[in-house]
C-alpha cells in the first residue's frame, strides 16, 4: 500500500475539521514560501523571525511587514 504524502496540516490527523486544516495549510505555506527582499532584491533570502518581523539573510536587514507575508 502506497504511503500518502501529507501537507503541513497533516499533523492534526482527522481532528479540528477540514476547513480549519485547509486554512492552517494556506497560512503556513504562504509564510514559509520564498519572498523577495525589498532592499537588495534577492529572491528566497527573506525569513520570518517573529510575528510581523522579517530578516533578509543576504543583506542582514530586519524590517516589519504583515504577519504571514513581508509586504
N, CA and C of each residue as an Amber inpcrd file, in Angstrom:
protein
   213
   0.8440000  -1.1840000   0.0000000   0.0000000   0.0000000   0.0000000
   0.8820000   1.2380000   0.0000000   0.5880000   2.1590000  -0.8840000
   1.3840000   3.3710000  -1.0020000   1.1100000   4.3060000   0.1670000
   2.1670000   5.0130000   0.5810000   2.0220000   5.9540000   1.6830000
   1.5640000   7.3010000   1.1360000   0.6100000   7.9160000   1.7950000
   0.0580000   9.1900000   1.3600000   0.9340000  10.3350000   1.8700000
   1.2320000  11.2820000   1.0180000   2.0300000  12.4340000   1.4050000
   1.0990000  13.4920000   1.9850000   1.3930000  13.9270000   3.1950000
   0.5270000  14.8940000   3.8660000   1.1130000  16.2970000   3.7440000
   0.2590000  17.2830000   3.8260000   0.7130000  18.6680000   3.8160000
   1.0680000  19.0840000   5.2450000   1.2930000  20.3720000   5.4780000
   1.7390000  20.8140000   6.7910000   0.6760000  20.6370000   7.8560000
  -0.5980000  20.6300000   7.4850000  -1.6730000  20.4290000   8.4570000
  -1.9740000  18.9560000   8.6690000  -1.2290000  18.0690000   8.0310000
  -1.4360000  16.6490000   8.2020000  -1.0850000  16.1590000   9.5920000
  -0.3590000  16.9600000  10.3510000  -0.0010000  16.5640000  11.7070000
  -1.2090000  16.5320000  12.6350000  -2.3220000  17.1570000  12.2260000
  -3.5270000  17.1620000  13.0560000  -4.3760000  15.9130000  12.8590000
  -4.0990000  15.1330000  11.8200000  -4.8700000  13.9240000  11.5650000
  -6.2870000  14.2590000  11.1380000  -7.2710000  13.6340000  11.7770000
  -8.6680000  13.8730000  11.4290000  -9.3090000  14.8990000  12.3490000
  -8.5470000  15.4940000  13.2190000  -9.1020000  16.4260000  14.1980000
  -9.3030000  17.8270000  13.6060000 -10.1410000  18.6120000  14.2380000
 -10.3600000  20.0550000  14.0220000 -11.1340000  20.4160000  12.7610000
 -11.5230000  19.4880000  11.9410000 -12.3470000  19.8090000  10.7840000
 -11.5320000  20.1080000   9.5420000 -12.1570000  19.8940000   8.4140000
 -11.4840000  20.0350000   7.1260000 -11.1570000  21.4940000   6.7960000
 -12.0760000  22.4070000   7.0630000 -11.8500000  23.8110000   6.6910000
 -10.7380000  24.4440000   7.5170000 -10.6640000  24.1220000   8.8080000
  -9.6030000  24.6950000   9.6320000  -8.2380000  24.1490000   9.2360000
  -8.1730000  22.8850000   8.8690000  -6.8990000  22.3240000   8.4180000
  -6.4690000  22.9440000   7.0920000  -7.4380000  23.2600000   6.2110000
  -7.1000000  23.9320000   4.9540000  -6.5740000  25.3380000   5.2000000
  -7.1810000  26.0590000   6.1490000  -6.7200000  27.4130000   6.4710000
  -5.3160000  27.3970000   7.0600000  -5.0500000  26.4380000   7.9410000
  -3.7110000  26.3110000   8.5190000  -2.6950000  26.0140000   7.4280000
  -3.0690000  25.1830000   6.4950000  -2.1710000  24.8330000   5.4090000
  -1.8420000  26.0430000   4.5360000  -2.8380000  26.8590000   4.2030000
  -2.5640000  28.0260000   3.3610000  -1.7250000  29.0640000   4.0920000
  -1.9960000  29.2760000   5.3810000  -1.2260000  30.2530000   6.1580000
   0.2270000  29.8050000   6.2840000   0.4440000  28.5460000   6.5930000
   1.8150000  28.0670000   6.7530000   2.5620000  28.0170000   5.4300000
   1.8880000  27.7090000   4.3510000   2.5780000  27.6670000   3.0630000
   2.9450000  29.0660000   2.5790000   2.1050000  30.0720000   2.8550000
   2.4620000  31.4320000   2.4350000   3.5500000  32.0240000   3.3230000
   3.5610000  31.7050000   4.5970000   4.5850000  32.2820000   5.4680000
   5.9450000  31.6250000   5.2450000   5.9590000  30.3710000   4.8140000
   7.2270000  29.6690000   4.5850000   7.6830000  29.7240000   3.1340000
   6.9460000  30.4100000   2.2950000   7.3090000  30.4980000   0.8810000
   8.5340000  31.3920000   0.7050000   9.0850000  31.3830000  -0.4950000
  10.2270000  32.2330000  -0.7970000   9.7350000  33.6360000  -1.1070000
  10.3220000  34.6160000  -0.4280000   9.9340000  36.0050000  -0.6040000
  11.1220000  36.8260000  -1.0880000  10.8230000  37.9200000  -1.7590000
  11.8510000  38.7980000  -2.3020000  12.1610000  39.9110000  -1.3130000
  13.4410000  40.2010000  -1.1210000  13.8620000  41.2550000  -0.2010000
  13.5760000  42.6250000  -0.8250000  12.9290000  43.5350000  -0.0710000
  12.6550000  44.8580000  -0.6380000  13.8900000  45.7500000  -0.7180000
  14.9730000  45.3820000  -0.0510000  16.1780000  46.2150000  -0.0520000
  17.1860000  45.7770000  -1.1090000  17.5720000  44.5080000  -1.0870000
  18.5800000  44.0530000  -2.0450000  17.9640000  43.3830000  -3.2710000
  16.6980000  42.9650000  -3.1830000  16.0020000  42.3950000  -4.3250000
  16.2580000  40.9280000  -4.5800000  16.9680000  40.2590000  -3.6800000
  17.2520000  38.8410000  -3.8840000  16.0330000  38.0040000  -3.5260000
  15.8260000  36.9780000  -4.3260000  14.6650000  36.1010000  -4.1570000
  15.0330000  34.9410000  -3.2360000  14.1520000  34.6390000  -2.2850000
  14.3290000  33.4730000  -1.4380000  15.2240000  33.6530000  -0.2390000
  15.6090000  34.8600000   0.0940000  16.5100000  35.0830000   1.2210000
  15.8090000  35.6220000   2.4560000  14.5300000  35.9490000   2.3640000
  13.8010000  36.5620000   3.4770000  13.1570000  35.4670000   4.3140000
  13.3890000  35.5230000   5.6200000  12.8070000  34.5650000   6.5560000
  12.0450000  35.3230000   7.6320000  11.0210000  34.6770000   8.1600000
  10.2300000  35.2640000   9.2360000  10.9250000  35.0060000  10.5670000
  11.1830000  36.0710000  11.3200000  11.8400000  35.9570000  12.6230000
  10.7990000  35.8010000  13.7160000   9.7980000  36.6570000  13.7160000
   8.7180000  36.6230000  14.7020000   7.4770000  37.1850000  14.0290000
   6.4430000  37.4060000  14.8120000   5.1650000  37.8970000  14.2990000
   5.3560000  39.2670000  13.6610000   5.3450000  39.3480000  12.3430000
   5.4740000  40.6000000  11.6220000   6.8910000  41.1030000  11.4770000
   7.8940000  40.3550000  11.9080000   9.2960000  40.7670000  11.7920000
   9.9860000  39.8230000  10.8170000  10.6200000  40.4080000   9.8100000
  11.2600000  39.6450000   8.7550000  12.7230000  40.0490000   8.6550000
  13.5740000  39.1040000   8.2190000  15.0020000  39.3720000   8.0890000
  15.5220000  38.7850000   6.7900000  16.3340000  39.5630000   6.0940000
  16.9880000  39.0970000   4.8790000  18.3430000  38.5170000   5.2660000
  18.6020000  37.2800000   4.8680000  19.8680000  36.6430000   5.2000000
  21.0100000  37.1060000   4.3110000  20.7060000  37.7900000   3.2310000
  21.7440000  38.2580000   2.3240000  22.3110000  39.6120000   2.7540000
  21.4160000  40.5930000   2.9620000  21.8860000  41.9360000   3.3150000
  21.7390000  42.2370000   4.8020000  21.2480000  41.2740000   5.5890000
  21.1180000  41.3800000   7.0490000  20.1800000  42.5030000   7.4980000
  19.2760000  42.9390000   6.6270000  18.2860000  43.9510000   7.0120000
  17.1340000  43.2930000   7.7440000  16.6660000  43.9430000   8.8040000
  15.4970000  43.4910000   9.5470000  14.4130000  44.5320000   9.3220000
  13.2200000  44.0830000   8.9310000  12.1410000  45.0130000   8.6400000
  10.8290000  44.4070000   9.0840000   9.8260000  45.2500000   9.1630000
   8.4980000  44.7930000   9.5800000   7.6090000  44.6440000   8.3610000
   6.6230000  43.7910000   8.5110000   5.6680000  43.5470000   7.4410000
   4.3950000  43.0110000   8.0470000   3.6510000  42.3180000   7.2310000
   2.4420000  41.6900000   7.7440000   2.8010000  40.4260000   8.5020000
   1.8130000  39.7950000   9.0840000   2.0680000  38.6370000   9.9410000
   2.5980000  37.4520000   9.1500000   2.0350000  37.1790000   7.9740000
   2.4150000  35.9910000   7.2310000   3.0390000  36.2940000   5.8900000
   3.0960000  37.5640000   5.5140000   3.7810000  37.9800000   4.2860000
   4.6020000  39.2280000   4.6050000   5.7520000  39.3980000   3.9970000
   6.5660000  40.5700000   4.3310000   6.0570000  41.8770000   3.7540000
   5.0240000  41.8530000   2.8650000   4.5270000  43.1210000   2.3130000
   3.0770000  43.2690000   2.5550000
